[in-house]
Amino acid sequence: MLEKQPEPAAGRAAASEGSPEASLAIQVLPKTASGDEVIRIVDAVIAYIKGTGLNTFVGPFETTVEGSFDQLCEIAREAQLISIREGAGAVSTYMKWAYNPGEGVWSIDKKVSKHHVP
C-alpha cells in the first residue's frame, strides 16, 4: 500500500488544474516467442492505460500518461501483471517519470502539440 503523499512545501501551490502532478512514459516488452504475441500483449497494456481515462499519448516506442503519482504507480504495476496474464513468460519494462506535487509537471499537450499540427 502506498503512503499518503507529503503536502507541498510552504509557499508553493499544489499542482494546478490542468497541470498534472506526474507524468509516466512506459515501455513494456513482454518476453514471448512470437512478434505477433508481443504486439497483442502490448496492445492489451495500452488498452488498459487508455481505459483509465487519464490523458494518454501512444508513441512508437512508449506510452505516456499523466495523472497523480498514486494513479501512475498503479498503472506501472498493472502493466506488468497484464503482460503476464496475457501469456508473457516474463516482462521488461522501461519507465521515465516526472513528478512535481507542488507545481505540477508540463502536460503532454504542452510538450508535443507543436510537433503534431494538422
Number of C-alpha atoms within 10 A of each C-alpha: 4 8 6 7 9 8 11 14 10 8 7 11 13 17 18 13 8 10 18 24 24 23 25 23 21 21 22 22 18 25 18 15 10 9 10 10 16 20 13 16 24 21 13 16 24 20 11 15 23 16 10 12 10 14 16 21 17 14 10 6 9 18 19 19 26 25 22 18 21 16 14 20 13 11 19 21 10 15 22 19 15 18 25 16 10 16 15 19 12 13 16 11 12 11 13 11 14 16 18 18 22 18 16 22 21 18 19 17 13 10 9 11 11 9 8 7 6 5
